[in-house]
Amino acid sequence: MELITAREAFDKGLKRYYTGIVCKFGHISERMISNGSCVSCLKDRRDRTRERNYEKVKEWRKNNPELRAAQCKRYHEKHKDKLNVYQKEYKKKNIDKIRQQTRDGKRRMRVNNPEREKEAQLRYRFRLEQKKINEAGRNKPDFCEICKGNEYRIVFDHCHAHGNFRGWICDRCNRVLGIVKDSPELLRELALYLEQHNVKA
């Protein structure tokens, strides 16, 4: 760094000068023309002030959760579009990290709050059941609509090709339809086979 006196720097219109002399705090750095202060000292002072202010802000947020929540709400309403764009970009760039954090969070919740996890699963199943009832347009019956039995639980049956609701049937009948891949021809052949071979000797 070029040595220059305060007068020479002032004459050249500069804001700083450098003499190579150590300041009283041990910095060998540039100095300000306006007051002769060491630039490194000013930076340290600014950092300490910022740190003190940050601690005060943290303390205020801790002691005023309701005011902090209202503050966050006002900020989000004011900068909604900007935040949405930022969140989408961040998610796109860090999708693997976000997925891992989500998995870790769910794992911690299962370990630390098993009862809460159980309640969450029950709520999810209830919402899923209500969604199925709404799609079907009628409540789940007590008996299977195919075999008329209630030995197995009644489930929501839908067409795998189109996704539309077909009926409420028992789990056994639903599994059978799945195994034959919803093929009426195969089911007819199976029925014919049983009729032919179930003749008593």
trRosetta pair geometry for C-beta under 8 A, 3 or more apart (Angstrom, degrees):
i j d omega theta_ij theta_ji phi_ij phi_ji
1 18 5.2 -62 138 133 123 168
1 20 8.0 170 81 -76 104 84
1 30 7.5 -123 -180 -66 151 94
2 18 6.9 114 81 63 51 122
3 18 6.1 -111 -119 103 41 86
3 19 6.3 57 -152 -136 90 34
3 20 5.6 -36 -103 -17 107 115
4 8 4.9 -123 -171 87 91 124
4 9 5.1 106 129 -59 121 94
4 12 8.0 -45 -172 17 145 141
4 14 7.6 48 115 47 150 158
4 17 5.0 -118 97 -150 93 88
4 18 5.9 59 38 47 81 70
4 19 7.6 -96 68 -75 38 57
5 8 4.7 94 54 9 81 102
5 9 6.9 -148 92 -4 41 88
5 17 6.3 -6 140 -178 18 144
5 19 6.7 52 -105 -92 53 101
6 9 5.8 -58 -147 40 29 110
6 10 6.2 32 154 -23 65 107
6 17 4.8 -159 -93 36 49 159
6 19 7.9 -29 -35 -52 79 116
6 31 7.3 -49 -87 89 102 120
6 33 6.1 143 -155 -126 87 70
6 36 6.9 -28 -99 -96 146 89
7 10 5.7 -55 -147 35 29 112
7 11 6.4 30 154 -19 64 105
8 11 5.8 -54 -148 35 31 111
8 12 6.4 21 155 -11 64 109
8 17 7.2 119 67 -125 84 125
9 12 5.8 -62 -148 43 31 106
9 14 4.1 -77 -170 64 87 120
9 15 7.9 -77 160 50 116 14
9 16 6.6 -98 -169 99 149 31
9 17 3.6 -133 -14 -80 153 104
9 33 5.8 -143 110 -88 118 114
10 13 7.8 44 179 -69 31 22
10 14 7.3 -82 -66 52 24 75
10 17 7.9 -38 -30 -50 70 130
10 33 5.6 142 -81 -154 84 128
14 17 6.6 116 98 -69 128 72
14 33 6.7 148 101 -49 72 135
15 32 6.9 -31 158 -145 80 71
15 33 5.5 -127 -166 13 35 115
15 34 7.6 -7 -161 -24 80 94
16 30 4.4 25 174 167 127 129
16 31 6.6 150 -157 74 78 36
16 32 6.1 -49 -103 -104 74 40
16 33 6.4 -119 -80 -27 22 85
16 39 6.7 12 -129 -61 132 129
17 30 6.8 150 74 -159 25 85
17 31 5.9 -27 65 62 76 88
17 33 6.2 92 -12 -80 101 80
18 29 7.8 -94 -119 153 96 31
18 30 4.8 -59 -78 -104 93 73
18 31 7.2 151 -91 13 43 76
19 31 7.2 -5 7 10 99 124
20 28 6.6 8 -157 -162 47 107
21 28 7.7 -176 92 -125 18 77
22 26 6.1 -15 -174 -138 115 34
22 27 6.9 145 -155 69 67 32
22 28 5.4 -46 -95 -76 69 80
23 26 7.0 -45 70 26 73 19
23 27 4.8 -1 34 54 114 87
23 28 7.8 -170 1 -78 78 32
23 29 7.1 -32 -10 39 122 91
23 31 7.7 145 -78 -86 116 107
23 38 4.0 -42 -62 -63 161 144
23 40 7.5 -173 26 57 140 107
23 41 6.2 -106 122 -35 160 127
25 38 7.0 -148 41 53 109 155
25 40 7.8 -151 86 100 119 106
25 41 5.5 124 34 -94 143 108
25 44 7.8 -134 138 42 157 155
27 38 5.0 119 75 173 131 143
27 39 8.0 -146 143 61 143 63
27 40 3.9 -168 -148 64 151 140
27 41 6.1 -146 17 -42 147 81
29 38 5.4 89 67 -171 111 93
29 39 4.9 -125 143 52 122 93
29 40 4.1 152 -11 -16 164 109
29 41 7.9 -178 57 -7 136 74
30 38 7.8 130 85 -155 40 54
30 39 4.7 27 72 -7 86 134
31 36 5.4 -1 167 -162 128 47
31 37 6.4 163 -156 79 80 29
31 38 5.7 -46 -100 -94 80 44
31 39 6.7 -138 -93 -24 26 80
32 35 5.6 18 89 45 118 73
32 36 6.6 -70 68 -15 72 9
32 37 4.9 8 26 51 115 82
32 39 6.7 129 -46 -74 81 76
32 42 7.2 66 -31 -36 127 150
33 36 7.9 13 -153 -65 15 50
34 37 8.0 -18 73 16 85 97
37 41 6.2 -120 176 75 91 118
37 42 5.5 88 131 -56 125 109
38 41 3.9 81 73 5 104 110
38 42 6.8 -173 90 -10 55 82
39 42 5.7 -54 -151 35 33 113
39 43 6.4 35 151 -21 65 104
40 43 5.6 -52 -148 35 33 113
40 44 6.4 33 153 -18 65 103
41 44 5.8 -53 -147 37 32 110
41 45 6.2 32 153 -19 65 107
42 45 5.6 -55 -146 38 31 112
42 46 6.2 32 154 -21 65 106
43 46 5.7 -54 -147 36 30 111
43 47 6.3 31 154 -20 65 105
44 47 5.7 -54 -148 36 31 111
44 48 6.4 30 154 -18 65 105
45 48 5.8 -53 -147 36 31 110
45 49 6.3 31 153 -18 64 107
46 49 5.7 -56 -148 38 30 112
46 50 6.2 32 153 -20 65 106
47 50 5.6 -53 -147 36 31 112
47 51 6.3 31 154 -20 64 106
48 51 5.7 -54 -148 36 31 112
48 52 6.4 31 154 -18 65 104
49 52 5.8 -54 -147 36 31 109
49 53 6.2 29 154 -17 65 107
50 53 5.7 -56 -147 39 30 110
50 54 6.2 33 153 -23 65 106
51 54 5.6 -52 -146 34 31 113
51 55 6.5 32 154 -19 63 102
52 55 5.8 -53 -152 34 32 111
52 56 6.5 33 150 -19 64 104
53 56 5.5 -53 -151 35 35 113
53 57 6.3 36 151 -21 67 104
54 57 5.6 -51 -147 35 33 112
54 58 6.4 36 152 -20 65 104
55 58 5.6 -51 -147 35 33 113
55 59 6.4 34 153 -19 64 106
56 59 5.7 -55 -149 37 31 112
56 60 6.3 32 152 -20 65 106
57 60 5.7 -53 -147 36 32 111
57 61 6.3 32 154 -19 65 105
58 61 5.8 -54 -147 36 29 111
58 62 6.4 30 154 -20 63 107
59 62 5.7 -55 -149 35 30 112
59 63 6.3 14 158 -7 66 112
60 63 6.1 -66 -144 46 28 101
60 64 5.8 -19 171 22 68 116
60 68 7.8 144 124 -71 80 106
61 64 6.7 -77 -127 58 20 80
61 65 7.5 61 171 -91 59 52
61 68 4.7 80 -142 -97 77 142
62 65 7.6 -7 -166 -61 23 83
64 67 4.0 -20 159 38 116 117
64 68 5.7 130 103 -26 80 89
65 68 5.5 -56 -144 38 31 114
65 69 6.2 34 156 -23 66 103
66 69 5.7 -50 -149 32 31 112
66 70 6.6 29 152 -15 63 104
67 70 5.7 -54 -149 38 34 111
67 71 6.2 40 150 -24 65 106
68 71 5.5 -53 -148 34 31 116
68 72 6.4 32 153 -18 65 103
69 72 5.8 -52 -149 36 31 111
69 73 6.4 34 151 -22 64 106
70 73 5.6 -52 -147 34 33 114
70 74 6.5 34 154 -19 65 103
71 74 6.0 -54 -151 34 29 109
71 75 6.5 27 152 -17 63 108
72 75 5.7 -57 -149 37 32 111
72 76 6.2 29 156 -18 67 108
73 76 5.9 -56 -146 38 29 109
73 77 6.3 27 156 -17 64 107
74 77 5.9 -58 -148 38 29 109
74 78 6.2 25 156 -18 65 112
75 78 5.8 -61 -148 39 29 109
75 79 6.1 -19 169 22 67 110
76 79 6.7 -76 -132 59 23 78
76 80 6.1 60 162 -86 64 72
76 83 6.3 -42 -135 14 72 166
77 80 6.1 -5 -144 -48 26 108
79 82 4.5 -51 -176 49 91 118
79 83 5.3 95 119 -28 92 99
80 83 6.0 -64 -147 39 24 107
80 84 6.3 26 157 -22 64 108
81 84 5.8 -54 -148 33 29 112
81 85 6.6 27 156 -16 64 105
82 85 6.0 -57 -153 35 30 109
82 86 6.4 28 152 -17 64 109
83 86 5.5 -55 -145 39 34 112
83 87 6.1 34 157 -21 68 107
84 87 5.9 -54 -144 36 28 109
84 88 6.4 28 157 -18 63 107
85 88 6.0 -57 -150 36 29 110
85 89 6.4 25 155 -15 64 109
86 89 5.9 -60 -149 39 29 108
86 90 6.1 27 155 -19 66 110
87 90 5.7 -54 -142 39 30 111
87 91 6.1 31 158 -20 65 107
88 91 5.8 -55 -145 37 28 110
88 92 6.3 29 155 -21 63 107
89 92 5.7 -54 -148 34 30 112
89 93 6.4 20 157 -12 65 110
90 93 6.0 -63 -147 42 29 105
90 94 5.9 -21 169 24 68 115
91 94 6.7 -79 -130 59 21 79
91 95 6.1 56 166 -85 64 74
91 98 6.1 -3 -134 -23 73 163
92 95 6.5 -7 -144 -45 21 105
94 97 4.3 -44 -178 44 95 120
94 98 5.6 101 118 -28 89 94
95 98 5.8 -56 -146 37 30 111
95 99 6.3 31 156 -19 65 106
96 99 5.8 -54 -148 36 30 111
96 100 6.4 29 155 -17 64 107
97 100 5.8 -57 -150 37 30 110
97 101 6.3 30 153 -19 65 107
98 101 5.7 -54 -147 37 31 112
98 102 6.3 34 153 -21 64 104
99 102 5.7 -53 -149 34 31 113
99 103 6.4 31 153 -17 64 104
100 103 5.7 -53 -148 37 33 111
100 104 6.2 31 154 -18 66 106
101 104 5.7 -54 -145 39 31 111
101 105 6.1 34 155 -22 65 107
102 105 5.7 -54 -147 36 29 112
102 106 6.4 26 156 -16 64 106
103 106 5.9 -57 -149 38 29 108
103 107 6.3 30 153 -21 65 108
104 107 5.6 -55 -148 36 31 113
104 108 6.4 32 154 -19 65 105
105 108 5.8 -53 -148 35 30 110
105 109 6.4 30 153 -20 64 106
106 109 5.6 -53 -147 35 33 112
106 110 6.4 35 154 -21 65 103
107 110 5.8 -53 -151 33 31 111
107 111 6.5 24 154 -13 64 108
108 111 5.8 -61 -149 41 32 107
108 112 5.7 7 164 0 71 117
109 112 6.3 -63 -129 51 25 95
109 113 5.4 -39 -169 46 66 106
109 116 6.7 -93 -179 92 98 118
109 117 5.8 136 130 -75 93 102
110 113 7.6 -60 -95 63 10 63
110 114 6.6 44 -175 -99 52 63
110 117 4.8 71 -109 -92 62 162
111 114 7.6 -12 -152 -59 11 84
113 116 3.7 -7 150 30 120 121
113 117 6.0 135 102 -23 79 85
114 117 5.5 -55 -147 37 33 113
114 118 6.3 37 153 -22 66 103
115 118 5.6 -52 -151 33 33 113
115 119 6.5 33 151 -18 65 104
116 119 5.6 -52 -149 36 34 112
116 120 6.3 37 151 -22 65 104
117 120 5.6 -51 -148 34 33 114
117 121 6.5 34 153 -19 64 103
118 121 5.8 -54 -152 35 31 111
118 122 6.5 31 151 -18 64 105
119 122 5.6 -54 -149 37 33 112
119 123 6.3 34 153 -19 66 104
120 123 5.7 -52 -148 36 31 111
120 124 6.3 33 152 -20 64 106
121 124 5.6 -53 -148 36 32 112
121 125 6.4 31 154 -17 65 105
122 125 5.8 -54 -147 37 31 109
122 126 6.3 34 153 -22 65 106
123 126 5.6 -54 -148 35 31 113
123 127 6.4 30 155 -17 65 104
124 127 5.9 -55 -148 37 30 108
124 128 6.3 31 153 -19 64 108
125 128 5.5 -55 -146 38 32 113
125 129 6.2 34 153 -22 66 105
126 129 5.7 -54 -148 35 30 111
126 130 6.4 29 153 -18 65 105
127 130 5.7 -54 -147 37 32 111
127 131 6.3 36 152 -23 64 104
128 131 5.6 -52 -150 33 31 114
128 132 6.5 31 152 -18 63 104
129 132 5.7 -55 -152 35 32 111
129 133 6.5 32 151 -19 65 105
129 140 7.8 -54 -167 -25 101 136
130 133 5.6 -52 -147 36 34 112
130 134 6.4 36 153 -20 65 104
131 134 5.7 -55 -150 35 31 111
131 135 6.4 30 152 -18 65 106
132 135 5.6 -54 -148 37 33 111
132 136 6.2 28 155 -17 67 108
132 140 8.0 36 109 -64 115 108
132 156 4.2 -97 -163 -80 135 156
132 165 8.0 131 -166 -105 73 121
133 136 5.7 -57 -144 40 30 108
133 138 7.5 -109 -162 90 75 26
133 139 5.9 9 -143 -111 117 49
133 140 6.6 -81 -94 -29 98 84
134 137 7.6 33 177 -70 30 41
135 156 7.7 65 71 -161 121 136
135 165 5.4 151 133 -50 98 129
136 140 7.9 90 57 -72 163 63
136 156 6.7 -126 -56 -131 124 102
136 165 4.9 -176 -100 -165 64 158
136 168 7.1 42 -142 -53 155 96
137 165 7.7 176 9 69 90 154
140 154 5.4 141 -180 107 111 130
140 156 7.8 -80 -97 -70 108 79
140 168 5.3 153 -140 -130 68 146
141 145 6.9 104 43 -60 141 89
141 154 6.6 -159 72 -144 65 161
141 168 5.3 151 26 85 90 143
142 150 5.8 -14 153 -101 77 139
142 154 7.3 -147 -153 -29 17 146
143 148 5.4 10 162 -164 127 49
143 149 6.5 157 -154 78 89 8
143 150 5.0 -77 -103 -58 65 97
143 154 7.6 99 117 -83 4 127
144 147 4.8 18 89 49 136 81
144 148 6.1 -84 70 -34 80 12
144 149 5.4 2 24 53 117 61
144 150 6.9 -173 -12 -77 81 48
144 152 7.5 38 -59 61 128 92
144 154 6.4 -164 -81 -107 64 88
144 168 7.4 -141 -131 122 43 73
144 169 5.0 47 -154 -155 92 56
144 170 3.7 -51 -82 -22 129 96
144 173 5.8 129 -168 4 138 139
145 148 7.7 35 -135 -75 14 55
145 167 4.6 -100 60 168 152 130
145 168 5.7 106 -17 69 115 67
145 169 5.5 -81 42 -83 86 73
146 167 7.7 123 -43 104 87 141
146 169 5.0 30 -1 -130 111 116
146 170 7.3 -112 47 21 101 86
146 173 4.5 141 58 -144 144 158
147 169 7.9 87 12 -159 85 91
147 170 6.3 -50 42 21 116 127
147 172 7.4 -12 7 80 153 116
147 173 5.7 -162 -11 -61 109 125
149 152 7.4 58 107 21 108 78
149 170 6.2 -20 79 -38 89 155
150 154 7.3 -33 -128 -48 77 102
150 170 7.3 -167 -117 -91 30 121
151 170 7.0 41 58 -152 71 153
151 172 7.6 10 81 -7 105 136
152 170 4.1 99 73 179 104 112
152 171 4.3 -121 158 40 125 93
152 172 4.7 155 -1 -15 160 95
153 170 6.9 131 76 -150 31 71
153 171 5.2 44 59 -27 79 118
154 168 5.2 23 176 171 114 103
154 169 7.1 172 -148 98 71 14
154 170 5.9 -55 -96 -94 54 55
154 171 7.8 -120 -87 -32 12 72
155 168 7.3 166 76 -154 29 63
155 169 6.6 -30 59 73 77 63
155 170 7.1 71 13 -170 86 18
155 171 5.4 87 -15 -83 126 69
155 174 5.2 -32 66 -34 130 161
156 165 7.0 -63 -173 -128 95 97
156 168 6.8 -33 -100 -105 46 69
157 165 7.5 95 82 -161 56 61
157 166 4.8 -62 110 64 99 104
157 167 5.3 -6 56 64 118 64
157 168 6.9 174 10 -101 94 17
157 169 4.8 26 -31 22 138 108
157 173 8.0 -47 -77 106 143 102
157 174 5.6 -147 -93 -107 103 101
157 177 7.2 56 -146 53 125 158
158 163 6.0 0 161 -166 126 38
158 164 6.4 176 -157 89 88 25
158 165 5.5 -51 -102 -99 85 42
158 166 6.0 160 -116 1 26 90
159 162 4.7 12 99 46 130 87
159 163 6.3 -45 75 7 81 15
159 164 5.2 13 27 50 116 74
159 166 5.8 114 -46 -49 78 114
159 182 7.3 93 -139 -139 67 161
160 163 7.7 37 -143 -71 19 50
160 182 6.4 -167 25 -14 109 143
161 182 7.6 -130 -17 79 104 154
169 173 4.4 -95 165 84 122 127
169 174 5.4 150 92 -57 110 85
169 177 7.9 72 89 -7 158 136
170 173 5.1 90 58 12 79 100
170 174 6.9 -143 97 -7 39 92
171 174 5.5 -57 -145 38 32 115
171 175 6.3 35 156 -22 66 104
172 175 5.9 -56 -151 33 29 110
172 176 6.6 30 151 -20 63 104
173 176 5.6 -51 -149 33 35 114
173 177 6.5 35 153 -18 66 103
174 177 5.9 -53 -151 35 32 110
174 178 6.5 32 150 -19 63 107
175 178 5.5 -55 -150 37 34 114
175 179 6.3 36 153 -24 67 103
176 179 5.8 -53 -148 32 31 111
176 180 6.6 10 160 0 65 107
177 180 6.4 -67 -146 48 29 95
177 182 5.6 36 177 -86 93 65
178 181 7.3 26 -177 -79 34 38
178 182 7.7 11 -93 -41 32 77
180 183 5.1 -118 152 40 93 92
180 186 4.7 -175 -164 97 112 132
180 187 5.8 97 143 -61 166 82
180 190 7.5 -86 -100 -20 140 143
181 186 7.6 68 51 23 86 151
183 186 3.9 56 97 13 122 111
183 187 6.5 166 94 -13 66 83
184 187 5.6 -58 -148 39 35 112
184 188 6.2 37 154 -21 69 104
185 188 5.8 -54 -150 34 30 110
185 189 6.5 28 152 -17 64 106
186 189 5.6 -53 -148 37 34 112
186 190 6.3 37 152 -21 65 104
187 190 5.6 -52 -148 35 32 114
187 191 6.4 34 153 -19 65 103
188 191 5.7 -52 -148 36 32 111
188 192 6.3 32 153 -18 65 106
189 192 5.7 -53 -146 38 32 112
189 193 6.2 38 152 -24 64 105
190 193 5.5 -52 -148 33 31 115
190 194 6.5 29 155 -17 64 103
191 194 5.9 -55 -151 36 31 108
191 195 6.4 31 152 -19 65 106
192 195 5.7 -54 -148 36 32 112
192 196 6.3 29 156 -18 65 108
193 196 5.9 -60 -150 37 28 109
193 197 6.3 -7 164 7 65 116
194 197 6.4 -77 -140 52 26 90
194 198 5.4 22 169 -26 70 121
195 198 6.3 -55 -125 32 20 107
196 199 7.3 -43 173 -15 31 107
